[in-house]
Amino acid sequence: MIERIAFIGTGLLGAPMVERLIAAGLGVRVWNRSPEKVAPLVAKGALAADAPRDAVADAQMTCLCLTDSAAIEELLFGPADLSAALAPGALLVDFSTVGPKATRALASRLQYVRPDIQWIDAPVSGGVRGAQTGELVVMCGGDSDAVALAQPVMAHLAKRICHLGPLGSGQAAKLCNQLIVSANIVAITEALLVARDQGLELSAIPEALAGGWADSLPLQIIGSRMAKGVVDPPIVSIGTYVKDLALVLDSAGPGYALAEKVSEMLVAAGADGHHATDVSALIDRIAASRA
């Protein structure tokens, strides 16, 4: 049974995930590149590590929730050399969204130097709210025995854990998820702009469409924030979808016209320093491009 966990990356998703593991009575040692993000978790019972190596030294399961594959590569094989510091026989569970190609390449590299470590790719869907409530959906790829071993821990974070096949399968499924979600968000944005042009009260639209075929969690959460002009606290950046659509196109290849168009619109919306802007601001960014 897994009781000692290292968690690397305590951002918008990682922090509430750590909180749920602490509440479940698990021992969690955390590290984040920005130390100020660790302090609130320590106040709730997490142990702070001075360095990534300290976090993972005796952890039965090391969890990553990082921005991209470059961050993972630097952590594992850069100056921190986390690959050497991982506890013998530990599970490495990567909750990041980095795509199947990067996952398989990084896992193969780790396997070469640490054949005792089992890698599970486990990207999540459900956003900040799902992370807070323990209602994420986890899409897993990797060895079935390794996934089964990690499942009791992940059950504290998720309402559903789907093992989709060998390593990289979870990442592939997450890219399908991100294509649907990002296209939906762009459609919601344009629908709200149509509503505005027709003189409708924007805040009434999500409720008016609730329960119909146009309804969705993005409409009720992100669409409601867009309609009210709410961008703070941030829940997901425009840049996240820019990154993920690039992964979709890189993995799937040419010929996916919708993915290409959505990616083009998101890239334009994230230009001029708006890469880190909350996605709820997309309505203003796209409206400005039409002016």
Secondary structure, 3 states (H helix, E strand, C coil): CCCEEEEECCCCCHHHHHHHHHHCCCEEEEECCCHHHCHHHHHCCCEECCCHHHHHCCCCEEEECCCCHHHHHHHHHCCCCHHHHCCCCCEEEECCCCCHHHHHHHHHHHHHHCCCCEEEECCEECHHHHHHHCCEEEEEECCHHHHHHHHHHHCCCEEEEEECCCCCHHHHHHHHHHHHHHHHHHHHHHHHHHHHHCCCCHHHHHHHHCCCCCCCHHHHHHHHHHHHCCCCCCCCEHHHHHHHHHHHHHHHCCCCHHHHHHHHHHHHHCCCCCCCCEHHHHHHHHHHHHC
